Amino acid sequence: MAESKNKKSWYKRWWAITLFIFLGLIILGAIFGGNSSNTETQTTSSGGTKIQQPSQPEVRTYQMGEIIEAGDFSWKITKVTTAQQIGEDIFGSFFGEKADGIFVIIDVEVENTGKQANYLSDSYVKLIDEQSREFSSNSVAAIYLKPEGSALIFEQINPGITKKGKIVYDVPEGISVANVKISSNILSSKVYNVELQIS
């Protein structure tokens, strides 16, 4: 009989503890859950409630020649040119690459502003046209740029060192305005836009 009473008492305590934990979680969720959203509510003049959408971070667009601090690199785009082909004709044979559309070549200066050596890649930089189409660099065509070694493809740069180079894109003909989207590194989602006029 005593054993039966002890079991009932234990079950009551267990339910009480479970209920206490459950209510505690609900209260904590109400306290912290209300602060997790960036949406704001405002009362309108008519007494209704207006829900504001979360504010989006402002994206600044830089001009050519301006310095962009992106992670551990400082970027500056100094020039933009176009070409139908990159390479040279040697004894009647062409050694290089011909564009499927047109090559857009941007000249950049990049400084490692960090405290240690960092890898720099042309994959950090994308070209985006007015239709929001995104173009990756063409490293194969960049190899044939003159002077030799002027292509910025992939290399390690020590802190305080500035590297000058060129990045090549193969884009459809007719693009006159584009944005250069620079990421601070391969995994970064933060981007910096540079507006270009392509002639």
C-alpha positions in Angstrom: 0.0 0.0 0.0 2.8 2.3 1.0 4.6 1.5 -2.3 1.5 2.4 -4.3 1.2 5.8 -2.5 4.9 6.5 -3.2 4.4 5.8 -6.9 1.4 8.1 -7.0 3.4 10.8 -5.2 6.3 10.4 -7.6 4.0 10.7 -10.6 2.5 13.9 -9.2 6.0 15.4 -8.7 7.0 14.3 -12.2 4.0 16.0 -13.8 4.5 19.1 -11.7 8.2 19.3 -12.7 7.3 18.7 -16.4 4.6 21.3 -16.3 6.9 23.8 -14.7 9.6 23.3 -17.3 7.0 23.6 -20.1 5.6 26.8 -18.8 9.2 28.2 -18.3 10.0 27.4 -21.9 6.9 29.2 -23.1 7.7 32.3 -21.0 11.3 32.4 -22.3 10.1 32.0 -25.9 7.7 34.9 -25.4 10.4 37.1 -23.9 13.2 36.3 -26.4 11.1 35.5 -29.4 9.6 39.0 -29.4 13.1 40.5 -29.8 14.3 38.1 -32.6 12.4 39.9 -35.4 13.5 43.1 -37.0 9.9 44.0 -37.9 8.4 47.0 -36.2 4.7 47.9 -35.6 3.3 51.4 -35.7 -0.2 52.6 -34.8 -1.8 54.5 -37.6 -4.0 57.6 -37.1 -7.1 55.5 -37.6 -6.1 53.3 -34.6 -5.0 50.4 -36.8 -1.7 48.7 -36.7 0.8 49.0 -39.5 3.6 46.4 -39.8 6.9 47.7 -41.1 9.1 45.4 -43.1 12.7 44.8 -41.8 15.1 47.6 -42.9 17.6 46.4 -45.5 21.2 47.5 -45.1 22.2 50.3 -47.5 24.4 49.1 -50.4 26.9 51.8 -51.5 27.9 52.0 -55.1 31.5 53.2 -55.6 32.9 55.0 -58.6 35.9 53.9 -60.6 39.1 55.0 -58.8 37.6 55.0 -55.4 39.2 52.8 -52.7 37.1 49.9 -51.4 38.0 48.2 -48.1 36.8 44.6 -48.5 37.9 42.4 -45.7 41.7 42.3 -45.6 42.1 43.8 -49.1 41.9 47.3 -50.3 40.7 47.5 -54.0 40.8 50.2 -56.6 39.6 49.8 -60.2 41.7 52.2 -62.4 40.7 51.4 -65.9 38.2 49.4 -68.1 38.8 48.4 -71.7 37.4 46.0 -74.3 38.8 43.6 -76.9 37.6 41.1 -79.4 40.6 38.8 -78.7 43.6 38.5 -76.4 46.8 37.1 -77.7 49.2 37.5 -80.6 49.7 36.3 -84.1 53.0 34.4 -84.5 54.1 33.3 -88.0 50.5 33.2 -89.2 49.1 31.3 -86.2 47.0 33.0 -83.5 48.0 32.1 -79.9 45.4 33.3 -77.5 41.6 33.5 -76.9 38.8 35.0 -79.0 35.8 36.3 -77.2 32.4 34.6 -77.7 30.9 38.0 -77.1 33.4 40.7 -76.1 36.2 40.8 -73.6 35.9 43.4 -70.8 39.2 44.0 -69.1 39.4 45.8 -65.8 42.7 47.1 -64.3 42.9 46.8 -60.5 45.2 47.7 -57.7 44.9 45.5 -54.6 46.6 46.0 -51.3 46.7 43.4 -48.5 45.7 45.5 -45.5 45.7 42.6 -43.1 48.3 41.4 -40.6 49.3 38.2 -42.5 49.7 36.8 -46.0 46.4 36.3 -47.8 45.4 34.5 -51.0 43.9 36.8 -53.7 41.7 35.4 -56.5 40.0 36.8 -59.5 37.0 34.8 -58.4 36.4 37.5 -55.7 35.3 39.8 -58.5 32.1 39.4 -60.6 30.7 41.5 -63.4 26.9 42.2 -63.3 25.0 43.8 -66.2 21.8 45.8 -66.2 19.8 42.6 -66.5 21.4 41.3 -63.3 23.3 38.6 -65.1 26.5 37.7 -63.3 29.7 37.0 -65.2 32.8 35.2 -63.8 36.3 36.0 -64.8 38.0 34.2 -67.7 41.3 33.1 -66.3 42.3 31.3 -69.5 42.0 34.5 -71.7 43.8 36.5 -69.0 46.9 34.3 -69.3 47.5 35.8 -72.8 47.4 39.4 -71.6 50.4 41.7 -72.3 52.7 42.4 -70.6 53.3 38.9 -69.5 52.3 38.3 -65.9 49.8 41.2 -65.8 46.8 38.9 -65.2 45.5 38.8 -61.7 44.3 35.2 -61.2 45.4 33.6 -58.0 48.3 34.3 -55.7 49.4 34.9 -52.2 50.1 38.5 -51.2 52.0 39.5 -48.0 50.6 42.3 -45.7 51.4 45.8 -46.9 52.0 44.7 -50.5 50.1 46.2 -53.4 49.4 44.1 -56.5 48.5 45.6 -59.9 46.8 43.4 -62.4 44.0 42.8 -64.9 40.9 40.7 -64.8 39.1 39.5 -67.9 35.4 38.8 -68.6 33.7 37.4 -71.7 30.3 39.1 -71.9 27.7 39.5 -74.6 28.2 42.5 -77.0 26.1 45.6 -76.3 26.7 45.9 -72.6 27.4 49.6 -71.8 26.9 49.8 -68.1 27.9 47.2 -65.5 28.6 46.7 -61.8 31.7 45.1 -60.5 30.8 43.1 -57.4 33.7 42.6 -55.1 33.5 40.0 -52.3 35.9 40.2 -49.3 36.7 36.5 -49.8 35.3 33.4 -51.3 33.0 32.6 -48.5 31.8 36.2 -47.8 28.3 37.4 -48.5 29.2 41.1 -48.1 29.7 42.7 -51.4 30.9 46.1 -52.7 29.6 47.5 -56.0 31.6 49.6 -58.5 29.7 51.2 -61.4 31.5 51.0 -64.8 30.9 52.6 -68.1 31.8 50.1 -70.9 32.7 51.6 -74.3 
